[in-house]
């Protein structure tokens, strides 16, 4: 796979980037180096390698899902910077 101006223009459009001509030429050169480096993997004999499914042999350790009161409503409201009688108030984020 060769990286050309057309492909860099398409990637730049998708990523909402703008390149001047010198930056575009440098980007093409760098991306071609990356693709060439990655293509070296094709030279390896990988038929006997089993794909890695998990990073470790350990299984998930799940904790019991036990409902317990860690903090009371009064304690939570006491530390809230803005509050109503029973609720914590937060700034409006949508118009």
C-alpha positions as CSV (number, residue, x, y, z in Angstrom):
1,X,0.0,0.0,0.0
2,X,1.4,3.3,-1.0
3,X,0.3,6.6,0.6
4,X,-0.3,9.4,-2.0
5,X,-1.6,12.9,-2.0
6,X,-5.1,11.8,-2.6
7,X,-5.1,9.5,0.4
8,X,-3.6,12.1,2.7
9,X,-6.2,14.6,1.5
10,X,-9.0,12.1,2.3
11,X,-7.5,11.3,5.8
12,X,-7.1,15.1,6.5
13,X,-10.7,15.7,5.5
14,X,-12.0,12.9,7.8
15,X,-9.8,14.1,10.7
16,X,-10.6,17.7,10.0
17,X,-6.9,18.6,9.5
18,X,-5.3,21.0,7.2
19,X,-1.8,20.6,5.7
20,X,0.2,23.0,3.7
21,X,2.2,21.4,0.8
22,X,5.4,20.9,2.7
23,X,3.6,19.3,5.6
24,X,1.6,17.1,3.2
25,X,4.8,15.9,1.6
26,X,6.4,15.1,5.0
27,X,3.2,13.3,6.1
28,X,3.2,11.2,2.9
29,X,6.9,10.3,3.6
30,X,6.2,9.4,7.2
31,X,3.1,7.4,6.5
32,X,4.9,5.4,3.8
33,X,7.7,4.6,6.3
34,X,5.1,3.4,8.8
35,X,3.4,1.2,6.2
36,X,6.7,-0.3,5.1
37,X,7.7,-1.1,8.6
38,X,4.3,-2.8,9.3
39,X,4.5,-4.7,6.1
40,X,7.7,-6.4,7.5
41,X,5.3,-8.6,9.5
42,X,4.3,-10.3,6.2
43,X,7.9,-11.7,6.0
44,X,7.5,-13.6,9.3
45,X,6.4,-17.3,9.5
46,X,3.3,-17.1,11.7
47,X,1.4,-20.2,10.8
48,X,2.3,-22.0,14.0
49,X,1.6,-19.0,16.3
50,X,-1.7,-19.2,18.2
51,X,-3.5,-15.8,18.3
52,X,-3.5,-14.2,21.8
53,X,-7.0,-14.0,23.3
54,X,-6.2,-12.9,26.8
55,X,-3.2,-11.1,28.3
56,X,-3.1,-13.4,31.3
57,X,-4.2,-16.8,32.3
58,X,-6.3,-15.5,35.2
59,X,-10.1,-15.4,35.0
60,X,-12.2,-12.4,36.0
61,X,-12.6,-12.2,39.7
62,X,-16.1,-10.8,40.4
63,X,-17.1,-9.4,43.8
64,X,-20.5,-10.0,45.3
65,X,-23.0,-7.3,44.3
66,X,-24.1,-6.4,47.7
67,X,-26.2,-3.2,48.3
68,X,-24.9,-1.3,51.3
69,X,-25.1,2.3,52.3
70,X,-21.7,3.9,52.1
71,X,-22.8,7.5,52.6
72,X,-26.1,8.9,53.8
73,X,-28.1,11.4,51.8
74,X,-27.5,14.1,54.4
75,X,-23.7,13.5,54.2
76,X,-23.8,13.8,50.4
77,X,-25.8,17.0,50.5
78,X,-23.6,18.5,53.2
79,X,-20.6,18.3,50.8
80,X,-22.4,19.4,47.6
81,X,-21.5,22.9,46.4
82,X,-25.1,23.5,45.1
83,X,-28.1,21.7,46.5
84,X,-31.8,21.8,46.8
85,X,-33.8,20.3,49.7
86,X,-33.2,16.7,48.6
87,X,-31.1,16.9,45.5
88,X,-27.6,17.9,44.4
89,X,-27.8,20.6,41.7
90,X,-25.5,20.7,38.8
91,X,-24.9,23.4,36.1
92,X,-27.0,23.2,33.0
93,X,-25.1,21.6,30.1
94,X,-27.7,21.6,27.4
95,X,-29.6,24.6,25.9
